[in-house]
Amino acid sequence: MNEPATNTSEATSVNTASRLENIREALETGTLRSVRRMMHSLHPAEIAHLLESLRPAEREVVWELVDAEDDGEVLLHVNDEVRMGLIRGMDAQELLAATEDLDIDDLADLFADLPETVTRQLLRSMDDQNRQRLAGVLAYAEDSAGGLMNTDTVTVRPDVALDVVIRYLRMREDLPEDTDRLFVVNRYGRLLGTLTLARLLSNDPSVTIAEVMDTEVKGIPAETSARDVAKLFEDRDLVSAPVVDNEGVLLGRITIDDVVDVIRDQADHSLMTMAGLDEDEDMFAPVLSSARRRALWLGINLATATLAASVVGLFEATLDQIVALAVLMPIVASMGGIAGSQVLTIIIRGLALGQLERSNVRWFIGKQLAVVGLNAVLLSIVVGLIAYFWFGSPSIGLIIGSALIINLLIATIAGCGVPLLLKRFNIDPALAGPVVVMTFTDVMGFLVFLGLGTIYLL
């Protein structure tokens, strides 16, 4: 049953890629009329993807060809750095026109990036109701339920008959996007339940909302993190959900399109921070600005590598006499680094999904030690035998085998302990964890292996 939908999705992806490639080729040949025609066939999100994939000079040309009606939507879909570059090239009137038809929640996402002169004009041009709605969204952190919500909701009272609601909706002529349910509130605006459009249309029009509404749906507190909101939508298969304040008063709603953006941003953040990079970095930014960003991360890695090298330097005399240790030394450090990275990745994922808590973290660490310990014993036997036949020395085989077991267990403890410790101090484990764990396993690997070699071979 799902195969046709999958095939359609794949075909759409291929068509989009093909159209984007055609635009790139048209840019290279200078046929701007053809580019303009093709731009009109793209969704704003596809245009945003194209802009992020172009060099700065080409990006400026394409941006000029984008329909002014799509400017606001495109600005919403590009990453932060590209957006700031595009905004810098627009005058106040262009920016005001771009924000004119945006929903309040989308406008809130752009608001902080707009020049102050534009934000002042924008606020003056809004009516009191929309100004208050915008202020309500901006009052909450961007990565919270309040920051994600759209204040454009349809509310009804519980004592109203369904036929009255149907007539009311027809009088409105249109509904907010992604409306799958109406929100039932009392006279003070407190959320009492929800009424899905399916229930509205399938029940006797003479019954009241109170008789058919769903009272099991609970509002999401406005301070809830975006990550937790995404988890709720995933667990409950939601299309939309109400957002409430501490008193249970309905503030707005979150829709699935916003949650998809959150999930994508989280994935980008996890991937890029593991390398110490910013998920909003422009891939085609000037060389100097990109180099400046990466210099700090490379500097930190240089410092940690120097620390590891200094540990090796302590055993210079041992290495001068026993060359075999220098040959085998990278094996211990490399295996420890891989083991630590594996455990680190698993525990960061567990923390991100909320699966690791105080009640189960000890069991988790114990399991990881058992898993890595079993692998360490097997690998140490293999490596020890290889070292024995390679150098003809049982002692070297025994030393590297023992060092491998010790370092893999140390790497497991570091892979578990470092992210938990960083989390306690409100430091992103995905950002700082890999550097700390890799440095720790390298230093301890060299120290254990060369220390055992010094003790037993000299």
URVENFEN-V562341 format. One record per backbone hydrogen bond with DSSP energy under -0.5 kcal/mol. NH is the residue of the N-H (numbers start at 1). CO is the residue of the C=O. Records with the same first field share a line. If there is no record, write none. Layout:
NH: CO + CO
This chain:
6: 2
7: 3
8: 4
9: 5
10: 6
11: 7
12: 8
13: 9
14: 10
15: 11
16: 12
17: 13
18: 14
19: 15
20: 16
21: 17
22: 18
23: 19
24: 20
25: 21
26: 22
27: 23
28: 24
29: 25
30: 26
31: 26
32: 30
35: 31
36: 32
37: 33
38: 34
39: 35
40: 36
41: 38
42: 39
46: 43
47: 43
48: 44
49: 45
50: 46
51: 47
52: 48
53: 49 + 50
54: 51
56: 284
59: 55
60: 56
61: 57
62: 58
63: 59
64: 60
65: 61 + 62
66: 62 + 63
70: 67
71: 67 + 68
74: 70
75: 71
76: 72
77: 73 + 74
78: 74
81: 280
83: 79
84: 80
85: 81
86: 82
87: 83
88: 84
89: 85 + 86
90: 87
95: 91
96: 92
97: 93
98: 94
99: 95
100: 96 + 97
102: 99
107: 103
108: 104
109: 105
110: 106
111: 107
112: 108
113: 110
114: 110 + 111
118: 115
119: 115
120: 116
121: 117
122: 118
123: 119
124: 120
125: 121
126: 122 + 123
131: 127
132: 128
133: 129
134: 130
135: 131
136: 132
137: 133
138: 134
139: 135
140: 137
144: 141
145: 224
146: 222
147: 141
148: 144
149: 145
150: 253
153: 151
155: 153
156: 183
160: 157
162: 207
163: 205
165: 161
166: 162
167: 163
168: 164
169: 165
170: 166
171: 167
172: 168
173: 169
174: 172
179: 176
180: 178
182: 195
183: 154
184: 182 + 193
185: 156 + 183
186: 190
189: 186
191: 248
192: 184
193: 184
194: 214
195: 182
197: 180
200: 196
201: 197
202: 198
203: 199
207: 204
209: 160
210: 158
211: 208
212: 208 + 209
213: 209
214: 194
215: 213
220: 242
221: 219
222: 244
224: 221
226: 143
229: 225
230: 226
231: 227
232: 228
233: 229
234: 230
235: 231
236: 232
237: 233
238: 233
241: 254
243: 252
244: 220
245: 249
248: 245
250: 189
251: 243
252: 243
253: 150
254: 241
256: 239
258: 255
259: 255
260: 256
261: 257
262: 258
263: 259
264: 260
265: 261
266: 262
267: 263
268: 264
269: 265
270: 266
271: 267
272: 268
273: 269
274: 270
275: 272
276: 273
277: 272
281: 278
283: 281
285: 282
290: 286
291: 287
292: 288
293: 289
294: 290
295: 291
296: 292
297: 293
298: 294
299: 295
300: 296
301: 297
302: 298
303: 299
304: 300
305: 301
306: 302
307: 303
308: 304
309: 305
310: 306
311: 307
312: 308
313: 309
314: 310 + 311
315: 312
316: 313
319: 315
320: 316
321: 317
322: 318
323: 321
325: 322
326: 322 + 323
327: 323
328: 324
329: 325
331: 328
332: 328
333: 329
334: 330
335: 331
336: 332
337: 333
338: 334
339: 335
340: 336
341: 337
342: 338
343: 339
344: 340
345: 341
346: 342
347: 343
348: 344
349: 345
350: 346
351: 347
352: 348
353: 349
354: 351
355: 350
356: 350
357: 355
360: 357
361: 357
362: 358
364: 360
365: 361
366: 362
367: 363
368: 364
369: 365
370: 366
371: 367
372: 368
373: 369
374: 370
375: 371
376: 372
377: 373
378: 374
379: 375
380: 376
381: 377
382: 378
383: 379
384: 380
385: 381
386: 382
387: 383
388: 384
389: 385
390: 386
391: 387
392: 388
397: 393
398: 394
399: 395
400: 396
401: 397
402: 398
403: 399
404: 400
405: 401
406: 402
407: 403
408: 404
409: 405
410: 406
411: 407
412: 408
413: 409
414: 410
415: 411
416: 412
417: 413
418: 414
420: 416
421: 417
422: 418
423: 419
424: 420
425: 421
426: 423
427: 422
431: 428
432: 428
433: 429
436: 432
437: 433
438: 434
439: 435
440: 436
441: 437
442: 438
443: 439
444: 440
445: 441
446: 442
447: 443
448: 444
449: 445
450: 446
451: 447
452: 448
453: 449
454: 450
455: 451
456: 452
457: 453
458: 454
